[in-house]
Every structure is written in structure tokens, then in C-alpha cells.
Amino acid sequence: MPLLSVIVITRNEAHNIADCLDSLDFAQERIVLDWASTDDTVARARAAGAQVHTTDDWPGFGPQKNRALARATGDWVLSIDADERVTPALRAELLALLAGQPVLDAWSMPRSSSYCGQFMRHGGWYPDRVVRLFRRGTARFSDDLVHEKLLTDGAAGQLQADLLHHSFTDLDSVLDKVNRYSSAGAQALQARGKTASLGKALGHGLWAFVRTYFLKRGFLDGRMGLVLAISNAEGTYYRYLKLWLRQQAGPR
């Protein structure tokens, strides 16, 4: 069977990393690249048997994942986040695929994400296919600061078993991520020459709510579907509001 490398980038993921790595115990190589964790992430990753490396700077999600990828030596690479878990069904599907010498160089899998304790099935959150398995040397990550993409040479096949994503355990984690991602998103938009206004911020936020709650049927997830739609609207609103405020502040 081909050698499988797993890559995970981390920062302050002590509450997640052991469970993440335990779900990947079938991989011959597990690589954790940590940036400036102040908790026990590094110690717990090493205790779980991973190869742990550290960096002194943060270049963004895409470049950091490329740094981790550069350390992989396997024939195939599986990239996952610390708050994700490979289910037994996905594990069996991955092993069967690799044992069969797949023709395609990249494969996607459906991701099932939780929001404040509820796995969301609508609002654009499922099946949320993500390309995470690829033959080493045929793909790399984009240089985006956030919402990085895996750039592949060809079309990706589709696995059927879910990758679990424990994305937001409580409202505090939601608000923290909204703040961090809206700041990074505003920076990325400004770098691409995008402009914003207060009206645009309001419009984009309203459209995010309509898209999540109505067009993508988030209302079918009940009360948490409404909470999620409002959260998406806030994140989008703050991203464009921060871009507008950066413009008002002038060159940096």
C-alpha cells in the first residue's frame, strides 16, 4: 500500500489535537506544524506520536499549509484541520481506495460540521465537499490568507463517507472566529484591490443571511439554522466594514 502522510497546522489546539491524531492512527506519517501555541498543543501532538515542527511567523493559512506539505514524504497526502475527525467509515474508504491504486490524483469527501453542538444539514453546510486527499507532487495550496484552496492538476474523485468537523463548540468560539476571519478577510480583499462602503457592508451582510437561511434552506435546521444565518451575515458584514475602515485609515 502507498505511504500516506497526514498534515495538520495548529495554534492553541490542545483541546482538539489528540482526538484528531487518534482518528488518523492508520497513517504512516502524521505531521503537525504549529505556530506559537501557548497551550499544550505541541506536547499533546508529540505524545500522540506525531512529528511536530514549529514556525516563528504566520504567513496565512495557505502558505502555512504549503510549509507542512513540504515536510511530507508519503506517496499520498491527507490534509485535515485539528477540529476535524476521520470517521471509521471514512478510514475504511480511504484504505480501500489507496490499496486499489487509484487513477485520479485528488479526492474530495463530504464534511459534516457542527455549530454550537448541532450538526447542520442545510444552509450550505452539507455536504460541503472538500478536496483533502491528493497524490504528493500534483497539488499545492493557494496563497490565500484565509479560505485557502487546494490547487490540483486535474479533476477530483468523490469519496462518500463523512469527515466530521467540530467547528464551533459554543458561541464564544463563533464570535472569536468571526472576529479573526473578518479581519483576515478584509486584509485579503484590500490586497486584491477591492473597495467597500458602509452600504456595501450592509448589503453583503443582508445577502449572506438571505442566501444561508432561504436560498440554501437553513431554516430546515430549526432555531440553530436561524442563529447560523445571522452569524454568517455578521461575519460578512464585519469583513466589508473592516475593509471600509481600513480604507478610511489610509495606507499602512
C-alpha positions as CSV (number, residue, x, y, z in Angstrom):
1,M,0.0,0.0,0.0
2,P,1.3,3.5,-0.8
3,L,2.7,5.6,2.1
4,L,0.1,8.1,3.5
5,S,1.2,11.4,5.1
6,V,-1.2,13.5,7.1
7,I,-0.6,17.2,7.6
8,V,-2.2,19.4,10.3
9,I,-1.4,23.0,11.1
10,T,-2.2,24.2,14.6
11,R,-2.3,27.1,17.0
12,N,-3.6,26.5,20.5
13,E,-5.4,23.3,19.6
14,A,-4.7,21.4,22.8
15,H,-8.4,20.6,23.2
16,N,-8.5,19.1,19.7
17,I,-5.2,17.7,18.6
18,A,-5.2,14.3,20.4
19,D,-8.6,13.3,19.2
20,C,-7.7,14.5,15.7
21,L,-4.5,12.5,15.6
22,D,-6.1,9.4,17.2
23,S,-8.6,9.3,14.3
24,L,-5.5,9.2,11.9
25,D,-3.6,6.3,13.5
26,F,-3.8,4.4,10.2
27,A,-1.5,6.9,8.5
28,Q,2.2,6.0,8.4
29,E,3.3,9.7,8.8
30,R,1.5,12.4,10.8
31,I,3.0,15.8,10.6
32,V,1.9,18.8,12.8
33,L,3.2,22.3,12.0
34,D,2.5,24.6,15.0
35,W,2.7,28.3,15.2
36,A,3.2,30.0,18.6
37,S,0.8,27.8,20.6
38,T,0.7,28.9,24.3
39,D,-1.1,25.8,25.5
40,D,-0.2,22.1,25.4
41,T,-0.7,21.6,21.7
42,V,2.9,20.7,20.9
43,A,3.3,18.3,23.9
44,R,0.0,16.5,23.2
45,A,0.8,16.1,19.5
46,R,4.2,14.6,20.3
47,A,2.5,12.3,22.9
48,A,0.1,11.1,20.2
49,G,3.1,10.1,18.0
50,A,3.1,12.9,15.5
51,Q,6.2,14.6,14.0
52,V,5.9,18.1,15.3
53,H,7.5,21.2,13.8
54,T,7.2,24.9,14.7
55,T,7.3,28.2,12.9
56,D,8.0,31.7,14.3
57,D,5.8,33.6,12.0
58,W,2.3,33.3,10.5
59,P,2.2,33.8,6.7
60,G,-1.5,32.8,6.3
61,F,-3.4,29.6,6.1
62,G,-2.4,28.7,2.5
63,P,1.3,29.4,2.9
64,Q,1.4,27.6,6.2
65,K,-0.2,24.5,4.8
66,N,2.3,24.6,2.0
67,R,5.1,24.6,4.6
68,A,3.5,21.5,6.2
69,L,3.1,19.9,2.8
70,A,6.8,20.4,2.0
71,R,7.7,18.2,5.0
72,A,5.5,15.3,3.8
73,T,7.3,12.3,2.3
74,G,4.4,9.9,1.6
75,D,3.1,9.0,-1.8
76,W,-0.3,10.4,-0.8
77,V,-1.2,13.3,1.5
78,L,-4.3,13.9,3.6
79,S,-4.7,17.4,4.9
80,I,-7.1,18.0,7.7
81,D,-7.6,20.6,10.5
82,A,-7.3,20.0,14.2
83,D,-11.0,20.2,14.8
84,E,-11.8,17.5,12.2
85,R,-12.0,13.8,12.7
86,V,-11.8,10.9,10.3
87,T,-14.7,8.6,11.0
88,P,-14.3,4.8,10.9
89,A,-16.3,4.7,7.7
90,L,-14.0,7.3,6.0
91,R,-11.0,5.5,7.3
92,A,-12.1,2.2,5.7
93,E,-12.9,4.0,2.4
94,L,-9.5,5.7,2.4
95,L,-7.6,2.5,3.0
96,A,-9.6,0.7,0.3
97,L,-9.0,3.5,-2.2
98,L,-5.2,3.6,-1.6
99,A,-5.0,-0.2,-1.7
100,G,-6.6,-0.2,-5.1
101,Q,-4.1,2.1,-6.8
102,P,-6.4,5.0,-7.7
103,V,-6.1,6.5,-11.1
104,L,-7.2,10.0,-10.1
105,D,-4.7,12.2,-8.2
106,A,-7.1,14.0,-5.9
107,W,-10.2,13.1,-4.0
108,S,-12.9,15.0,-2.2
109,M,-15.0,14.0,0.8
110,P,-18.3,15.3,2.3
111,R,-17.8,17.3,5.5
112,S,-20.4,17.3,8.3
113,S,-19.9,20.4,10.5
114,S,-21.3,21.1,13.9
115,Y,-22.5,24.5,15.1
116,C,-22.9,25.0,18.9
117,G,-23.5,21.3,19.4
118,Q,-25.7,20.7,16.3
119,F,-24.6,19.1,13.1
120,M,-26.0,21.3,10.3
121,R,-27.5,19.7,7.3
122,H,-28.6,22.8,5.4
123,G,-27.6,26.4,4.9
124,G,-24.7,25.5,2.6
125,W,-23.0,23.4,5.4
126,Y,-23.6,20.0,4.0
127,P,-22.4,18.1,2.1
128,D,-19.7,20.8,1.9
129,R,-17.3,18.7,-0.2
130,V,-13.6,19.4,0.4
131,V,-10.7,18.1,-1.6
132,R,-8.2,16.8,1.1
133,L,-6.6,13.7,-0.3
134,F,-4.1,14.0,-3.1
135,R,-1.0,12.4,-4.7
136,R,2.0,14.3,-3.4
137,G,3.5,16.4,-6.2
138,T,0.2,17.0,-8.0
139,A,-1.3,19.8,-5.8
140,R,-0.5,22.7,-3.6
141,F,-2.4,25.2,-1.5
142,S,-3.3,28.7,-2.7
143,D,-1.6,31.6,-1.1
144,D,-4.8,33.0,0.4
145,L,-4.6,34.3,4.0
146,V,-7.9,32.6,4.8
147,H,-10.3,30.3,2.9
148,E,-7.3,28.7,1.1
149,K,-8.0,26.2,-1.7
150,L,-6.2,23.1,-2.8
151,L,-5.0,23.7,-6.4
152,T,-4.9,20.4,-8.2
153,D,-3.7,19.4,-11.7
154,G,-6.9,17.6,-12.7
155,A,-10.5,16.6,-11.6
156,A,-11.1,15.1,-8.2
157,G,-12.9,11.9,-7.5
158,Q,-15.5,11.7,-4.8
159,L,-15.4,9.7,-1.6
160,Q,-18.7,9.0,0.2
161,A,-18.0,8.8,3.9
162,D,-18.2,11.9,6.0
163,L,-15.3,13.9,7.5
164,L,-16.5,15.3,10.9
165,H,-15.9,18.9,11.6
166,H,-16.3,20.1,15.2
167,S,-16.2,23.7,14.0
168,F,-17.9,25.8,16.7
169,T,-18.3,24.3,20.2
170,D,-20.0,27.4,21.7
171,L,-21.0,31.0,20.9
172,D,-17.6,32.3,22.3
173,S,-15.8,30.3,19.6
174,V,-18.2,31.6,17.0
175,L,-17.6,35.2,17.9
176,D,-13.8,34.7,18.1
177,K,-13.7,33.2,14.7
178,V,-15.9,35.8,13.2
179,N,-13.6,38.5,14.5
180,R,-10.4,36.8,13.3
181,Y,-11.6,35.7,9.9
182,S,-13.3,39.0,9.2
183,S,-10.0,40.8,9.9
184,A,-8.0,38.5,7.7
185,G,-10.7,38.6,5.0
186,A,-10.6,42.4,5.0
187,Q,-6.9,42.3,4.6
188,A,-7.1,39.9,1.7
189,L,-9.8,41.9,0.0
190,Q,-7.6,45.1,0.3
191,A,-4.6,43.2,-1.1
192,R,-6.7,42.4,-4.2
193,G,-7.6,46.0,-4.7
194,K,-11.3,45.6,-3.5
195,T,-13.1,48.6,-2.1
196,A,-16.1,48.9,0.3
197,S,-18.5,51.3,1.8
198,L,-20.9,51.2,4.7
199,G,-23.7,50.5,2.3
200,K,-21.8,47.6,0.7
201,A,-21.1,46.1,4.1
202,L,-24.8,46.2,4.9
203,G,-25.7,44.8,1.5
204,H,-23.3,42.0,1.6
205,G,-24.3,41.1,5.2
206,L,-28.0,41.0,4.2
207,W,-27.3,38.9,1.1
208,A,-25.3,36.4,3.3
209,F,-28.4,36.0,5.5
210,V,-30.8,35.5,2.6
211,R,-28.5,33.1,0.9
212,T,-27.9,31.0,4.0
213,Y,-31.4,31.0,5.5
214,F,-33.7,31.0,2.5
215,L,-31.8,30.0,-0.7
216,K,-29.8,27.3,1.0
217,R,-32.7,26.3,3.2
218,G,-31.0,27.0,6.5
219,F,-34.5,27.3,8.1
220,L,-34.7,23.5,7.9
221,D,-32.1,23.3,10.7
222,G,-34.6,24.9,13.1
223,R,-33.6,27.6,15.6
224,M,-29.9,26.9,15.1
225,G,-30.3,27.4,11.4
226,L,-31.5,31.0,12.1
227,V,-28.6,31.5,14.5
228,L,-26.2,30.3,11.9
229,A,-27.7,32.6,9.2
230,I,-27.3,35.6,11.5
231,S,-23.7,34.6,12.3
232,N,-22.9,34.3,8.6
233,A,-24.4,37.7,8.0
234,E,-22.4,39.3,10.8
235,G,-19.1,37.8,9.6
236,T,-19.7,39.1,6.1
237,Y,-20.8,42.5,7.3
238,Y,-17.7,42.9,9.6
239,R,-15.4,41.8,6.8
240,Y,-16.6,44.6,4.5
241,L,-16.9,47.0,7.3
242,K,-13.3,46.4,8.3
243,L,-12.2,46.8,4.7
244,W,-14.1,50.2,4.6
245,L,-12.4,51.3,7.9
246,R,-9.0,50.2,6.6
247,Q,-9.6,52.5,3.6
248,Q,-10.6,55.4,5.8
249,A,-7.4,54.9,7.7
250,G,-5.3,55.3,4.6
251,P,-2.1,53.5,3.5
252,R,-0.5,51.2,6.1
